[in-house]
């Protein structure tokens, strides 16, 4: 009689393990969704890092030279040097 229950118990365990593989925490769909979210976050981080690098370069240029200060004053504030004529060309 116990020989009949052993295969039934093994099949039940196999079904239980298979169900755990496809449903619940740590399942294949769950891991795939987490991997997708991780890839999206890595892309956002890379974009933010590129922006941070650009800002760091601008800060370094501002600390080191006056060319960047002059360029920023001209483009953002519309400043001109003495005896200069400002001409604005629109497209």
PyMOL Python script that loads the backbone (N, CA, C, O; Angstrom):
from pymol import cmd

cmd.read_pdbstr("""\
ATOM      1  N   UNK A   1       0.810  -1.181   0.000  1.00  0.00           N
ATOM      2  CA  UNK A   1       0.000   0.000   0.000  1.00  0.00           C
ATOM      3  C   UNK A   1       0.860   1.253   0.000  1.00  0.00           C
ATOM      4  O   UNK A   1       0.502   2.233  -0.653  1.00  0.00           O
ATOM      5  N   UNK A   2       1.964   1.254   0.699  1.00  0.00           N
ATOM      6  CA  UNK A   2       2.839   2.424   0.728  1.00  0.00           C
ATOM      7  C   UNK A   2       3.531   2.626  -0.612  1.00  0.00           C
ATOM      8  O   UNK A   2       3.956   3.738  -0.923  1.00  0.00           O
ATOM      9  N   UNK A   3       3.651   1.568  -1.412  1.00  0.00           N
ATOM     10  CA  UNK A   3       4.277   1.705  -2.722  1.00  0.00           C
ATOM     11  C   UNK A   3       3.384   2.501  -3.676  1.00  0.00           C
ATOM     12  O   UNK A   3       3.873   3.052  -4.661  1.00  0.00           O
ATOM     13  N   UNK A   4       2.095   2.565  -3.397  1.00  0.00           N
ATOM     14  CA  UNK A   4       1.184   3.361  -4.222  1.00  0.00           C
ATOM     15  C   UNK A   4       1.293   4.855  -3.906  1.00  0.00           C
ATOM     16  O   UNK A   4       1.102   5.696  -4.783  1.00  0.00           O
ATOM     17  N   UNK A   5       1.593   5.168  -2.677  1.00  0.00           N
ATOM     18  CA  UNK A   5       1.646   6.558  -2.255  1.00  0.00           C
ATOM     19  C   UNK A   5       2.943   7.246  -2.658  1.00  0.00           C
ATOM     20  O   UNK A   5       2.956   8.465  -2.831  1.00  0.00           O
ATOM     21  N   UNK A   6       4.008   6.518  -2.810  1.00  0.00           N
ATOM     22  CA  UNK A   6       5.305   7.128  -3.153  1.00  0.00           C
ATOM     23  C   UNK A   6       5.230   7.835  -4.506  1.00  0.00           C
ATOM     24  O   UNK A   6       5.620   9.000  -4.584  1.00  0.00           O
ATOM     25  N   UNK A   7       4.750   7.193  -5.577  1.00  0.00           N
ATOM     26  CA  UNK A   7       4.653   7.938  -6.844  1.00  0.00           C
ATOM     27  C   UNK A   7       3.680   9.114  -6.763  1.00  0.00           C
ATOM     28  O   UNK A   7       3.919  10.157  -7.373  1.00  0.00           O
ATOM     29  N   UNK A   8       2.595   8.957  -6.021  1.00  0.00           N
ATOM     30  CA  UNK A   8       1.630  10.055  -5.884  1.00  0.00           C
ATOM     31  C   UNK A   8       2.261  11.237  -5.154  1.00  0.00           C
ATOM     32  O   UNK A   8       2.046  12.388  -5.534  1.00  0.00           O
ATOM     33  N   UNK A   9       3.030  10.961  -4.119  1.00  0.00           N
ATOM     34  CA  UNK A   9       3.716  12.026  -3.368  1.00  0.00           C
ATOM     35  C   UNK A   9       4.764  12.697  -4.251  1.00  0.00           C
ATOM     36  O   UNK A   9       4.884  13.922  -4.239  1.00  0.00           O
ATOM     37  N   UNK A  10       5.520  11.920  -5.012  1.00  0.00           N
ATOM     38  CA  UNK A  10       6.532  12.489  -5.908  1.00  0.00           C
ATOM     39  C   UNK A  10       5.894  13.354  -7.001  1.00  0.00           C
ATOM     40  O   UNK A  10       6.414  14.418  -7.335  1.00  0.00           O
ATOM     41  N   UNK A  11       4.782  12.902  -7.547  1.00  0.00           N
ATOM     42  CA  UNK A  11       4.074  13.690  -8.563  1.00  0.00           C
ATOM     43  C   UNK A  11       3.534  14.985  -7.947  1.00  0.00           C
ATOM     44  O   UNK A  11       3.607  16.044  -8.570  1.00  0.00           O
ATOM     45  N   UNK A  12       3.002  14.904  -6.746  1.00  0.00           N
ATOM     46  CA  UNK A  12       2.487  16.096  -6.074  1.00  0.00           C
ATOM     47  C   UNK A  12       3.617  17.097  -5.823  1.00  0.00           C
ATOM     48  O   UNK A  12       3.432  18.299  -6.013  1.00  0.00           O
ATOM     49  N   UNK A  13       4.776  16.611  -5.400  1.00  0.00           N
ATOM     50  CA  UNK A  13       5.929  17.491  -5.185  1.00  0.00           C
ATOM     51  C   UNK A  13       6.389  18.118  -6.499  1.00  0.00           C
ATOM     52  O   UNK A  13       6.741  19.297  -6.537  1.00  0.00           O
ATOM     53  N   UNK A  14       6.385  17.339  -7.562  1.00  0.00           N
ATOM     54  CA  UNK A  14       6.778  17.849  -8.875  1.00  0.00           C
ATOM     55  C   UNK A  14       5.817  18.945  -9.331  1.00  0.00           C
ATOM     56  O   UNK A  14       6.245  19.973  -9.856  1.00  0.00           O
ATOM     57  N   UNK A  15       4.522  18.724  -9.131  1.00  0.00           N
ATOM     58  CA  UNK A  15       3.519  19.743  -9.496  1.00  0.00           C
ATOM     59  C   UNK A  15       3.716  20.996  -8.649  1.00  0.00           C
ATOM     60  O   UNK A  15       3.629  22.110  -9.167  1.00  0.00           O
ATOM     61  N   UNK A  16       3.974  20.832  -7.380  1.00  0.00           N
ATOM     62  CA  UNK A  16       4.195  21.967  -6.479  1.00  0.00           C
ATOM     63  C   UNK A  16       5.421  22.769  -6.907  1.00  0.00           C
ATOM     64  O   UNK A  16       5.365  23.997  -6.968  1.00  0.00           O
ATOM     65  N   UNK A  17       6.520  22.091  -7.202  1.00  0.00           N
ATOM     66  CA  UNK A  17       7.734  22.787  -7.636  1.00  0.00           C
ATOM     67  C   UNK A  17       7.527  23.475  -8.994  1.00  0.00           C
ATOM     68  O   UNK A  17       8.014  24.584  -9.214  1.00  0.00           O
ATOM     69  N   UNK A  18       6.817  22.822  -9.882  1.00  0.00           N
ATOM     70  CA  UNK A  18       6.553  23.406 -11.194  1.00  0.00           C
ATOM     71  C   UNK A  18       5.675  24.652 -11.058  1.00  0.00           C
ATOM     72  O   UNK A  18       5.894  25.643 -11.755  1.00  0.00           O
ATOM     73  N   UNK A  19       4.690  24.605 -10.170  1.00  0.00           N
ATOM     74  CA  UNK A  19       3.826  25.768  -9.932  1.00  0.00           C
ATOM     75  C   UNK A  19       4.640  26.924  -9.355  1.00  0.00           C
ATOM     76  O   UNK A  19       4.415  28.081  -9.711  1.00  0.00           O
ATOM     77  N   UNK A  20       5.572  26.618  -8.476  1.00  0.00           N
ATOM     78  CA  UNK A  20       6.436  27.648  -7.882  1.00  0.00           C
ATOM     79  C   UNK A  20       7.310  28.296  -8.951  1.00  0.00           C
ATOM     80  O   UNK A  20       7.619  29.484  -8.863  1.00  0.00           O
ATOM     81  N   UNK A  21       7.708  27.526  -9.953  1.00  0.00           N
ATOM     82  CA  UNK A  21       8.543  28.046 -11.033  1.00  0.00           C
ATOM     83  C   UNK A  21       7.793  29.064 -11.874  1.00  0.00           C
ATOM     84  O   UNK A  21       8.410  30.005 -12.373  1.00  0.00           O
ATOM     85  N   UNK A  22       6.495  28.915 -12.049  1.00  0.00           N
ATOM     86  CA  UNK A  22       5.722  29.780 -12.937  1.00  0.00           C
ATOM     87  C   UNK A  22       4.886  30.832 -12.212  1.00  0.00           C
ATOM     88  O   UNK A  22       4.444  31.797 -12.835  1.00  0.00           O
ATOM     89  N   UNK A  23       4.663  30.665 -10.921  1.00  0.00           N
ATOM     90  CA  UNK A  23       3.849  31.620 -10.170  1.00  0.00           C
ATOM     91  C   UNK A  23       4.568  31.991  -8.890  1.00  0.00           C
ATOM     92  O   UNK A  23       5.408  31.242  -8.392  1.00  0.00           O
ATOM     93  N   UNK A  24       4.229  33.151  -8.366  1.00  0.00           N
ATOM     94  CA  UNK A  24       4.764  33.548  -7.076  1.00  0.00           C
ATOM     95  C   UNK A  24       6.074  34.299  -7.190  1.00  0.00           C
ATOM     96  O   UNK A  24       6.535  34.630  -8.282  1.00  0.00           O
ATOM     97  N   UNK A  25       6.655  34.555  -6.041  1.00  0.00           N
ATOM     98  CA  UNK A  25       7.892  35.313  -5.957  1.00  0.00           C
ATOM     99  C   UNK A  25       9.049  34.471  -6.480  1.00  0.00           C
ATOM    100  O   UNK A  25       9.176  33.296  -6.134  1.00  0.00           O
ATOM    101  N   UNK A  26       9.887  35.073  -7.312  1.00  0.00           N
ATOM    102  CA  UNK A  26      11.026  34.361  -7.867  1.00  0.00           C
ATOM    103  C   UNK A  26      10.683  33.527  -9.072  1.00  0.00           C
ATOM    104  O   UNK A  26      11.514  32.748  -9.540  1.00  0.00           O
ATOM    105  N   UNK A  27       9.469  33.671  -9.592  1.00  0.00           N
ATOM    106  CA  UNK A  27       9.060  32.893 -10.754  1.00  0.00           C
ATOM    107  C   UNK A  27       9.703  33.473 -12.016  1.00  0.00           C
ATOM    108  O   UNK A  27      10.238  34.581 -11.993  1.00  0.00           O
ATOM    109  N   UNK A  28       9.647  32.737 -13.085  1.00  0.00           N
ATOM    110  CA  UNK A  28      10.259  33.171 -14.339  1.00  0.00           C
ATOM    111  C   UNK A  28       9.663  34.494 -14.823  1.00  0.00           C
ATOM    112  O   UNK A  28      10.430  35.395 -15.162  1.00  0.00           O
ATOM    113  N   UNK A  29       8.331  34.661 -14.874  1.00  0.00           N
ATOM    114  CA  UNK A  29       7.789  35.962 -15.310  1.00  0.00           C
ATOM    115  C   UNK A  29       8.197  37.115 -14.383  1.00  0.00           C
ATOM    116  O   UNK A  29       8.456  38.227 -14.844  1.00  0.00           O
ATOM    117  N   UNK A  30       8.250  36.845 -13.107  1.00  0.00           N
ATOM    118  CA  UNK A  30       8.645  37.876 -12.146  1.00  0.00           C
ATOM    119  C   UNK A  30      10.096  38.298 -12.373  1.00  0.00           C
ATOM    120  O   UNK A  30      10.408  39.488 -12.337  1.00  0.00           O
ATOM    121  N   UNK A  31      10.957  37.357 -12.600  1.00  0.00           N
ATOM    122  CA  UNK A  31      12.372  37.660 -12.841  1.00  0.00           C
ATOM    123  C   UNK A  31      12.536  38.424 -14.147  1.00  0.00           C
ATOM    124  O   UNK A  31      13.344  39.349 -14.223  1.00  0.00           O
ATOM    125  N   UNK A  32      11.787  38.051 -15.168  1.00  0.00           N
ATOM    126  CA  UNK A  32      11.866  38.765 -16.443  1.00  0.00           C
ATOM    127  C   UNK A  32      11.396  40.210 -16.295  1.00  0.00           C
ATOM    128  O   UNK A  32      11.994  41.119 -16.870  1.00  0.00           O
ATOM    129  N   UNK A  33      10.334  40.424 -15.531  1.00  0.00           N
ATOM    130  CA  UNK A  33       9.825  41.782 -15.310  1.00  0.00           C
ATOM    131  C   UNK A  33      10.844  42.614 -14.536  1.00  0.00           C
ATOM    132  O   UNK A  33      11.046  43.789 -14.841  1.00  0.00           O
ATOM    133  N   UNK A  34      11.478  42.017 -13.548  1.00  0.00           N
ATOM    134  CA  UNK A  34      12.516  42.721 -12.791  1.00  0.00           C
ATOM    135  C   UNK A  34      13.718  43.048 -13.671  1.00  0.00           C
ATOM    136  O   UNK A  34      14.309  44.119 -13.534  1.00  0.00           O
ATOM    137  N   UNK A  35      14.081  42.151 -14.561  1.00  0.00           N
ATOM    138  CA  UNK A  35      15.192  42.398 -15.480  1.00  0.00           C
ATOM    139  C   UNK A  35      14.858  43.558 -16.412  1.00  0.00           C
ATOM    140  O   UNK A  35      15.719  44.387 -16.707  1.00  0.00           O
ATOM    141  N   UNK A  36      13.608  43.620 -16.876  1.00  0.00           N
ATOM    142  CA  UNK A  36      13.166  44.717 -17.737  1.00  0.00           C
ATOM    143  C   UNK A  36      13.253  46.050 -16.998  1.00  0.00           C
ATOM    144  O   UNK A  36      13.730  47.042 -17.549  1.00  0.00           O
ATOM    145  N   UNK A  37      12.788  46.067 -15.746  1.00  0.00           N
ATOM    146  CA  UNK A  37      12.862  47.292 -14.939  1.00  0.00           C
ATOM    147  C   UNK A  37      14.302  47.694 -14.670  1.00  0.00           C
ATOM    148  O   UNK A  37      14.622  48.882 -14.655  1.00  0.00           O
ATOM    149  N   UNK A  38      15.174  46.714 -14.458  1.00  0.00           N
ATOM    150  CA  UNK A  38      16.589  46.997 -14.235  1.00  0.00           C
ATOM    151  C   UNK A  38      17.224  47.612 -15.477  1.00  0.00           C
ATOM    152  O   UNK A  38      18.002  48.560 -15.371  1.00  0.00           O
ATOM    153  N   UNK A  39      16.901  47.083 -16.647  1.00  0.00           N
ATOM    154  CA  UNK A  39      17.437  47.635 -17.894  1.00  0.00           C
ATOM    155  C   UNK A  39      16.977  49.073 -18.104  1.00  0.00           C
ATOM    156  O   UNK A  39      17.763  49.924 -18.520  1.00  0.00           O
ATOM    157  N   UNK A  40      15.691  49.349 -17.814  1.00  0.00           N
ATOM    158  CA  UNK A  40      15.177  50.715 -17.933  1.00  0.00           C
ATOM    159  C   UNK A  40      15.900  51.648 -16.974  1.00  0.00           C
ATOM    160  O   UNK A  40      16.257  52.765 -17.347  1.00  0.00           O
ATOM    161  N   UNK A  41      16.119  51.202 -15.746  1.00  0.00           N
ATOM    162  CA  UNK A  41      16.789  52.046 -14.758  1.00  0.00           C
ATOM    163  C   UNK A  41      18.241  52.283 -15.153  1.00  0.00           C
ATOM    164  O   UNK A  41      18.756  53.386 -14.969  1.00  0.00           O
ATOM    165  N   UNK A  42      18.903  51.275 -15.689  1.00  0.00           N
ATOM    166  CA  UNK A  42      20.286  51.461 -16.149  1.00  0.00           C
ATOM    167  C   UNK A  42      20.355  52.483 -17.278  1.00  0.00           C
ATOM    168  O   UNK A  42      21.297  53.274 -17.338  1.00  0.00           O
ATOM    169  N   UNK A  43      19.365  52.477 -18.176  1.00  0.00           N
ATOM    170  CA  UNK A  43      19.329  53.460 -19.260  1.00  0.00           C
ATOM    171  C   UNK A  43      19.127  54.872 -18.692  1.00  0.00           C
ATOM    172  O   UNK A  43      19.781  55.818 -19.130  1.00  0.00           O
ATOM    173  N   UNK A  44      18.225  55.007 -17.721  1.00  0.00           N
ATOM    174  CA  UNK A  44      18.011  56.308 -17.079  1.00  0.00           C
ATOM    175  C   UNK A  44      19.276  56.776 -16.366  1.00  0.00           C
ATOM    176  O   UNK A  44      19.629  57.954 -16.429  1.00  0.00           O
ATOM    177  N   UNK A  45      19.955  55.856 -15.691  1.00  0.00           N
ATOM    178  CA  UNK A  45      21.189  56.207 -14.986  1.00  0.00           C
ATOM    179  C   UNK A  45      22.269  56.667 -15.956  1.00  0.00           C
ATOM    180  O   UNK A  45      22.997  57.617 -15.670  1.00  0.00           O
ATOM    181  N   UNK A  46      22.377  55.995 -17.106  1.00  0.00           N
ATOM    182  CA  UNK A  46      23.383  56.384 -18.096  1.00  0.00           C
ATOM    183  C   UNK A  46      23.083  57.777 -18.639  1.00  0.00           C
ATOM    184  O   UNK A  46      23.996  58.576 -18.846  1.00  0.00           O
ATOM    185  N   UNK A  47      21.807  58.069 -18.868  1.00  0.00           N
ATOM    186  CA  UNK A  47      21.419  59.392 -19.356  1.00  0.00           C
ATOM    187  C   UNK A  47      21.733  60.467 -18.311  1.00  0.00           C
ATOM    188  O   UNK A  47      22.264  61.528 -18.638  1.00  0.00           O
ATOM    189  N   UNK A  48      21.404  60.184 -17.080  1.00  0.00           N
ATOM    190  CA  UNK A  48      21.685  61.135 -16.003  1.00  0.00           C
ATOM    191  C   UNK A  48      23.188  61.319 -15.819  1.00  0.00           C
ATOM    192  O   UNK A  48      23.644  62.427 -15.539  1.00  0.00           O
ATOM    193  N   UNK A  49      23.957  60.251 -15.973  1.00  0.00           N
ATOM    194  CA  UNK A  49      25.409  60.346 -15.837  1.00  0.00           C
ATOM    195  C   UNK A  49      25.994  61.219 -16.938  1.00  0.00           C
ATOM    196  O   UNK A  49      26.922  61.990 -16.689  1.00  0.00           O
ATOM    197  N   UNK A  50      25.460  61.106 -18.156  1.00  0.00           N
ATOM    198  CA  UNK A  50      25.936  61.943 -19.261  1.00  0.00           C
ATOM    199  C   UNK A  50      25.651  63.416 -18.961  1.00  0.00           C
ATOM    200  O   UNK A  50      26.498  64.276 -19.204  1.00  0.00           O
ATOM    201  N   UNK A  51      24.460  63.707 -18.432  1.00  0.00           N
ATOM    202  CA  UNK A  51      24.134  65.078 -18.044  1.00  0.00           C
ATOM    203  C   UNK A  51      25.044  65.585 -16.938  1.00  0.00           C
ATOM    204  O   UNK A  51      25.487  66.733 -16.972  1.00  0.00           O
ATOM    205  N   UNK A  52      25.323  64.738 -15.960  1.00  0.00           N
ATOM    206  CA  UNK A  52      26.216  65.110 -14.865  1.00  0.00           C
ATOM    207  C   UNK A  52      27.628  65.373 -15.379  1.00  0.00           C
ATOM    208  O   UNK A  52      28.286  66.313 -14.932  1.00  0.00           O
ATOM    209  N   UNK A  53      28.091  64.558 -16.304  1.00  0.00           N
ATOM    210  CA  UNK A  53      29.421  64.755 -16.873  1.00  0.00           C
ATOM    211  C   UNK A  53      29.511  66.073 -17.614  1.00  0.00           C
ATOM    212  O   UNK A  53      30.520  66.773 -17.528  1.00  0.00           O
ATOM    213  N   UNK A  54      28.446  66.418 -18.349  1.00  0.00           N
ATOM    214  CA  UNK A  54      28.440  67.684 -19.081  1.00  0.00           C
ATOM    215  C   UNK A  54      28.464  68.866 -18.109  1.00  0.00           C
ATOM    216  O   UNK A  54      29.196  69.833 -18.317  1.00  0.00           O
ATOM    217  N   UNK A  55      27.661  68.780 -17.048  1.00  0.00           N
ATOM    218  CA  UNK A  55      27.657  69.853 -16.053  1.00  0.00           C
ATOM    219  C   UNK A  55      29.006  69.963 -15.345  1.00  0.00           C
ATOM    220  O   UNK A  55      29.480  71.065 -15.066  1.00  0.00           O
ATOM    221  N   UNK A  56      29.619  68.822 -15.059  1.00  0.00           N
ATOM    222  CA  UNK A  56      30.938  68.841 -14.408  1.00  0.00           C
ATOM    223  C   UNK A  56      31.969  69.493 -15.320  1.00  0.00           C
ATOM    224  O   UNK A  56      32.835  70.226 -14.842  1.00  0.00           O
ATOM    225  N   UNK A  57      31.892  69.240 -16.623  1.00  0.00           N
ATOM    226  CA  UNK A  57      32.810  69.861 -17.566  1.00  0.00           C
ATOM    227  C   UNK A  57      32.597  71.371 -17.612  1.00  0.00           C
ATOM    228  O   UNK A  57      33.561  72.134 -17.675  1.00  0.00           O
ATOM    229  N   UNK A  58      31.333  71.805 -17.580  1.00  0.00           N
ATOM    230  CA  UNK A  58      31.051  73.240 -17.574  1.00  0.00           C
ATOM    231  C   UNK A  58      31.579  73.897 -16.310  1.00  0.00           C
ATOM    232  O   UNK A  58      32.145  74.988 -16.370  1.00  0.00           O
ATOM    233  N   UNK A  59      31.401  73.250 -15.170  1.00  0.00           N
ATOM    234  CA  UNK A  59      31.908  73.793 -13.908  1.00  0.00           C
ATOM    235  C   UNK A  59      33.428  73.895 -13.959  1.00  0.00           C
ATOM    236  O   UNK A  59      34.006  74.896 -13.536  1.00  0.00           O
ATOM    237  N   UNK A  60      34.065  72.860 -14.475  1.00  0.00           N
ATOM    238  CA  UNK A  60      35.529  72.872 -14.587  1.00  0.00           C
ATOM    239  C   UNK A  60      35.985  74.020 -15.489  1.00  0.00           C
ATOM    240  O   UNK A  60      36.953  74.714 -15.178  1.00  0.00           O
ATOM    241  N   UNK A  61      35.281  74.215 -16.612  1.00  0.00           N
ATOM    242  CA  UNK A  61      35.627  75.302 -17.516  1.00  0.00           C
ATOM    243  C   UNK A  61      35.414  76.664 -16.862  1.00  0.00           C
ATOM    244  O   UNK A  61      36.209  77.584 -17.060  1.00  0.00           O
ATOM    245  N   UNK A  62      34.337  76.793 -16.080  1.00  0.00           N
ATOM    246  CA  UNK A  62      34.083  78.050 -15.385  1.00  0.00           C
ATOM    247  C   UNK A  62      35.159  78.349 -14.352  1.00  0.00           C
ATOM    248  O   UNK A  62      35.529  79.506 -14.151  1.00  0.00           O
ATOM    249  N   UNK A  63      35.654  77.322 -13.707  1.00  0.00           N
ATOM    250  CA  UNK A  63      36.699  77.519 -12.704  1.00  0.00           C
ATOM    251  C   UNK A  63      38.037  77.841 -13.347  1.00  0.00           C
ATOM    252  O   UNK A  63      38.840  78.579 -12.775  1.00  0.00           O
ATOM    253  N   UNK A  64      38.284  77.296 -14.527  1.00  0.00           N
ATOM    254  CA  UNK A  64      39.615  77.418 -15.132  1.00  0.00           C
ATOM    255  C   UNK A  64      39.777  78.619 -16.051  1.00  0.00           C
ATOM    256  O   UNK A  64      40.859  79.203 -16.092  1.00  0.00           O
ATOM    257  N   UNK A  65      38.766  79.001 -16.771  1.00  0.00           N
ATOM    258  CA  UNK A  65      38.992  80.045 -17.754  1.00  0.00           C
ATOM    259  C   UNK A  65      37.836  81.011 -17.878  1.00  0.00           C
ATOM    260  O   UNK A  65      36.710  80.724 -17.472  1.00  0.00           O
ATOM    261  N   UNK A  66      38.140  82.161 -18.449  1.00  0.00           N
ATOM    262  CA  UNK A  66      37.141  83.192 -18.624  1.00  0.00           C
ATOM    263  C   UNK A  66      36.377  83.046 -19.939  1.00  0.00           C
ATOM    264  O   UNK A  66      35.358  83.709 -20.135  1.00  0.00           O
ATOM    265  N   UNK A  67      36.854  82.190 -20.842  1.00  0.00           N
ATOM    266  CA  UNK A  67      36.177  82.021 -22.123  1.00  0.00           C
ATOM    267  C   UNK A  67      34.757  81.516 -21.928  1.00  0.00           C
ATOM    268  O   UNK A  67      33.829  81.981 -22.589  1.00  0.00           O
ATOM    269  N   UNK A  68      34.594  80.580 -21.036  1.00  0.00           N
ATOM    270  CA  UNK A  68      33.269  80.012 -20.790  1.00  0.00           C
ATOM    271  C   UNK A  68      32.364  81.063 -20.136  1.00  0.00           C
ATOM    272  O   UNK A  68      31.175  81.134 -20.447  1.00  0.00           O
ATOM    273  N   UNK A  69      32.915  81.872 -19.239  1.00  0.00           N
ATOM    274  CA  UNK A  69      32.133  82.920 -18.594  1.00  0.00           C
ATOM    275  C   UNK A  69      31.659  83.916 -19.651  1.00  0.00           C
ATOM    276  O   UNK A  69      30.504  84.342 -19.641  1.00  0.00           O
ATOM    277  N   UNK A  70      32.560  84.281 -20.559  1.00  0.00           N
ATOM    278  CA  UNK A  70      32.195  85.220 -21.619  1.00  0.00           C
ATOM    279  C   UNK A  70      31.124  84.622 -22.532  1.00  0.00           C
ATOM    280  O   UNK A  70      30.173  85.305 -22.912  1.00  0.00           O
ATOM    281  N   UNK A  71      31.283  83.350 -22.880  1.00  0.00           N
ATOM    282  CA  UNK A  71      30.306  82.691 -23.748  1.00  0.00           C
ATOM    283  C   UNK A  71      28.930  82.635 -23.085  1.00  0.00           C
ATOM    284  O   UNK A  71      27.917  82.909 -23.729  1.00  0.00           O
ATOM    285  N   UNK A  72      28.893  82.281 -21.800  1.00  0.00           N
ATOM    286  CA  UNK A  72      27.621  82.220 -21.073  1.00  0.00           C
ATOM    287  C   UNK A  72      26.989  83.615 -20.983  1.00  0.00           C
ATOM    288  O   UNK A  72      25.779  83.757 -21.163  1.00  0.00           O
ATOM    289  N   UNK A  73      27.791  84.636 -20.709  1.00  0.00           N
ATOM    290  CA  UNK A  73      27.264  85.995 -20.600  1.00  0.00           C
ATOM    291  C   UNK A  73      26.682  86.452 -21.932  1.00  0.00           C
ATOM    292  O   UNK A  73      25.644  87.114 -21.963  1.00  0.00           O
ATOM    293  N   UNK A  74      27.336  86.108 -23.015  1.00  0.00           N
ATOM    294  CA  UNK A  74      26.846  86.505 -24.334  1.00  0.00           C
ATOM    295  C   UNK A  74      25.569  85.754 -24.708  1.00  0.00           C
ATOM    296  O   UNK A  74      24.600  86.363 -25.159  1.00  0.00           O
ATOM    297  N   UNK A  75      25.565  84.419 -24.520  1.00  0.00           N
ATOM    298  CA  UNK A  75      24.428  83.621 -24.991  1.00  0.00           C
ATOM    299  C   UNK A  75      23.212  83.716 -24.073  1.00  0.00           C
ATOM    300  O   UNK A  75      22.081  83.782 -24.555  1.00  0.00           O
ATOM    301  N   UNK A  76      23.427  83.722 -22.767  1.00  0.00           N
ATOM    302  CA  UNK A  76      22.298  83.677 -21.845  1.00  0.00           C
ATOM    303  C   UNK A  76      21.835  85.052 -21.390  1.00  0.00           C
ATOM    304  O   UNK A  76      20.649  85.250 -21.123  1.00  0.00           O
ATOM    305  N   UNK A  77      22.762  86.009 -21.298  1.00  0.00           N
ATOM    306  CA  UNK A  77      22.400  87.323 -20.785  1.00  0.00           C
ATOM    307  C   UNK A  77      22.385  88.399 -21.861  1.00  0.00           C
ATOM    308  O   UNK A  77      21.936  89.517 -21.614  1.00  0.00           O
ATOM    309  N   UNK A  78      22.878  88.068 -23.065  1.00  0.00           N
ATOM    310  CA  UNK A  78      22.894  89.038 -24.156  1.00  0.00           C
ATOM    311  C   UNK A  78      23.890  90.162 -23.954  1.00  0.00           C
ATOM    312  O   UNK A  78      23.698  91.262 -24.473  1.00  0.00           O
ATOM    313  N   UNK A  79      24.937  89.903 -23.216  1.00  0.00           N
ATOM    314  CA  UNK A  79      25.938  90.940 -22.938  1.00  0.00           C
ATOM    315  C   UNK A  79      26.885  91.106 -24.119  1.00  0.00           C
ATOM    316  O   UNK A  79      27.134  90.160 -24.867  1.00  0.00           O
ATOM    317  N   UNK A  80      27.410  92.315 -24.278  1.00  0.00           N
ATOM    318  CA  UNK A  80      28.386  92.620 -25.328  1.00  0.00           C
ATOM    319  C   UNK A  80      29.546  93.367 -24.697  1.00  0.00           C
ATOM    320  O   UNK A  80      29.409  93.969 -23.632  1.00  0.00           O
ATOM    321  N   UNK A  81      30.682  93.321 -25.363  1.00  0.00           N
ATOM    322  CA  UNK A  81      31.866  94.051 -24.900  1.00  0.00           C
ATOM    323  C   UNK A  81      31.721  95.528 -25.260  1.00  0.00           C
ATOM    324  O   UNK A  81      30.931  95.884 -26.134  1.00  0.00           O
ATOM    325  N   UNK A  82      32.478  96.374 -24.588  1.00  0.00           N
ATOM    326  CA  UNK A  82      32.448  97.800 -24.952  1.00  0.00           C
ATOM    327  C   UNK A  82      32.880  97.982 -26.420  1.00  0.00           C
ATOM    328  O   UNK A  82      33.768  97.276 -26.899  1.00  0.00           O
ATOM    329  N   UNK A  83      32.261  98.911 -27.112  1.00  0.00           N
ATOM    330  CA  UNK A  83      32.532  99.236 -28.513  1.00  0.00           C
ATOM    331  C   UNK A  83      32.181  98.092 -29.460  1.00  0.00           C
ATOM    332  O   UNK A  83      32.707  98.026 -30.571  1.00  0.00           O
ATOM    333  N   UNK A  84      31.301  97.194 -29.034  1.00  0.00           N
ATOM    334  CA  UNK A  84      30.824  96.113 -29.882  1.00  0.00           C
ATOM    335  C   UNK A  84      29.396  96.425 -30.325  1.00  0.00           C
ATOM    336  O   UNK A  84      28.647  97.094 -29.612  1.00  0.00           O
ATOM    337  N   UNK A  85      29.033  95.941 -31.489  1.00  0.00           N
ATOM    338  CA  UNK A  85      27.683  96.123 -31.977  1.00  0.00           C
ATOM    339  C   UNK A  85      27.020  94.751 -31.993  1.00  0.00           C
ATOM    340  O   UNK A  85      27.568  93.792 -32.537  1.00  0.00           O
ATOM    341  N   UNK A  86      25.831  94.665 -31.391  1.00  0.00           N
ATOM    342  CA  UNK A  86      25.100  93.411 -31.312  1.00  0.00           C
ATOM    343  C   UNK A  86      24.137  93.312 -32.497  1.00  0.00           C
ATOM    344  O   UNK A  86      23.290  94.184 -32.691  1.00  0.00           O
ATOM    345  N   UNK A  87      24.271  92.264 -33.271  1.00  0.00           N
ATOM    346  CA  UNK A  87      23.389  92.036 -34.406  1.00  0.00           C
ATOM    347  C   UNK A  87      22.707  90.688 -34.177  1.00  0.00           C
ATOM    348  O   UNK A  87      23.379  89.672 -33.995  1.00  0.00           O
ATOM    349  N   UNK A  88      21.393  90.680 -34.185  1.00  0.00           N
ATOM    350  CA  UNK A  88      20.645  89.439 -33.989  1.00  0.00           C
ATOM    351  C   UNK A  88      20.063  89.007 -35.311  1.00  0.00           C
ATOM    352  O   UNK A  88      19.356  89.767 -35.972  1.00  0.00           O
ATOM    353  N   UNK A  89      20.366  87.770 -35.696  1.00  0.00           N
ATOM    354  CA  UNK A  89      19.886  87.212 -36.943  1.00  0.00           C
ATOM    355  C   UNK A  89      18.862  86.137 -36.600  1.00  0.00           C
ATOM    356  O   UNK A  89      19.145  85.216 -35.834  1.00  0.00           O
ATOM    357  N   UNK A  90      17.668  86.266 -37.178  1.00  0.00           N
ATOM    358  CA  UNK A  90      16.643  85.253 -36.932  1.00  0.00           C
ATOM    359  C   UNK A  90      16.451  84.419 -38.183  1.00  0.00           C
ATOM    360  O   UNK A  90      16.640  84.884 -39.307  1.00  0.00           O
ATOM    361  N   UNK A  91      16.074  83.186 -37.953  1.00  0.00           N
ATOM    362  CA  UNK A  91      15.889  82.262 -39.090  1.00  0.00           C
ATOM    363  C   UNK A  91      14.443  82.126 -39.419  1.00  0.00           C
ATOM    364  O   UNK A  91      14.086  81.395 -40.342  1.00  0.00           O
TER     365      UNK A  91
END
""", "prot")
cmd.dss("prot")
cmd.show_as("cartoon", "prot")
cmd.util.cbc("prot")
cmd.orient("prot")
